Amino acid sequence: MAHPLVDQLRYTREQWALGLEGLSEDEATRHFGQMNCISWLVGHSAAQEHRFWFEYTQGNAAAPFPEPEEYATGAPMSTPSLKETLDLWHKIVQAADPYLDTLTTSMLQREVKNRSGDERLVGSLVRRVTYHYWYHTGEIQSIRQLLGHKDPPAYIGPIDSGAPYRPE
């Protein structure tokens, strides 16, 4: 059984993915002013998972995919394909899950270094990714409203069955 923090991350990923359902390629690549398009947000989320679960925690920046720098915070605005970024996201998440399944409370308390050399706890990285998804879930919801979607997905669905509170 995965650690409760990992369960929360997985539930959050599922809720985030609801915001992508039913989007066309055209809708996912639309920009509104300075906002990134939804397809870029998908690549951005994939890049963060790759950086945290392969580079920072396992010291392997090249596996399973080199991190796409075009999805870094502050990168120039781009309009990638939703299909391509969603495929990348699925591959990275599937490759990261076996590592996440190994995490224990003591492993979550281990410090790792990010690219700036700052030390972070692995458990804090799990929380950062989780909170990052919720931020972009709201952003995707806003973009869908700008696209004219009348019934955007309802968030925080069945948390009692999907990710109930469970002590460590």
Secondary structure in CASP SS format (residue, H / E / C, confidence):
PFRMAT SS
TARGET T0000
AUTHOR 0000-0000-0000
METHOD secondary structure of the structure
MODEL  1
M C 1.00
A C 1.00
H C 1.00
P H 1.00
L H 1.00
V H 1.00
D H 1.00
Q H 1.00
L H 1.00
R H 1.00
Y H 1.00
T H 1.00
R H 1.00
E H 1.00
Q H 1.00
W H 1.00
A H 1.00
L H 1.00
G C 1.00
L C 1.00
E C 1.00
G C 1.00
L C 1.00
S C 1.00
E H 1.00
D H 1.00
E H 1.00
A H 1.00
T C 1.00
R C 1.00
H C 1.00
F C 1.00
G C 1.00
Q C 1.00
M C 1.00
N C 1.00
C C 1.00
I H 1.00
S H 1.00
W H 1.00
L H 1.00
V H 1.00
G H 1.00
H H 1.00
S H 1.00
A H 1.00
A H 1.00
Q H 1.00
E H 1.00
H H 1.00
R H 1.00
F H 1.00
W H 1.00
F H 1.00
E H 1.00
Y H 1.00
T H 1.00
Q H 1.00
G C 1.00
N C 1.00
A C 1.00
A C 1.00
A C 1.00
P C 1.00
F C 1.00
P C 1.00
E C 1.00
P C 1.00
E H 1.00
E H 1.00
Y H 1.00
A C 1.00
T C 1.00
G C 1.00
A C 1.00
P C 1.00
M C 1.00
S C 1.00
T C 1.00
P C 1.00
S C 1.00
L H 1.00
K H 1.00
E H 1.00
T H 1.00
L H 1.00
D H 1.00
L H 1.00
W H 1.00
H H 1.00
K H 1.00
I H 1.00
V H 1.00
Q H 1.00
A H 1.00
A H 1.00
D H 1.00
P H 1.00
Y H 1.00
L H 1.00
D H 1.00
T H 1.00
L C 1.00
T C 1.00
T H 1.00
S H 1.00
M H 1.00
L H 1.00
Q C 1.00
R C 1.00
E E 1.00
V E 1.00
K E 1.00
N C 1.00
R C 1.00
S C 1.00
G C 1.00
D C 1.00
E E 1.00
R E 1.00
L E 1.00
V H 1.00
G H 1.00
S H 1.00
L H 1.00
V H 1.00
R H 1.00
R H 1.00
V H 1.00
T H 1.00
Y H 1.00
H H 1.00
Y H 1.00
W H 1.00
Y H 1.00
H H 1.00
T H 1.00
G H 1.00
E H 1.00
I H 1.00
Q H 1.00
S H 1.00
I H 1.00
R H 1.00
Q H 1.00
L H 1.00
L C 1.00
G C 1.00
H C 1.00
K C 1.00
D C 1.00
P C 1.00
P C 1.00
A C 1.00
Y C 1.00
I C 1.00
G C 1.00
P C 1.00
I H 1.00
D H 1.00
S H 1.00
G H 1.00
A C 1.00
P C 1.00
Y C 1.00
R C 1.00
P C 1.00
E C 1.00
END
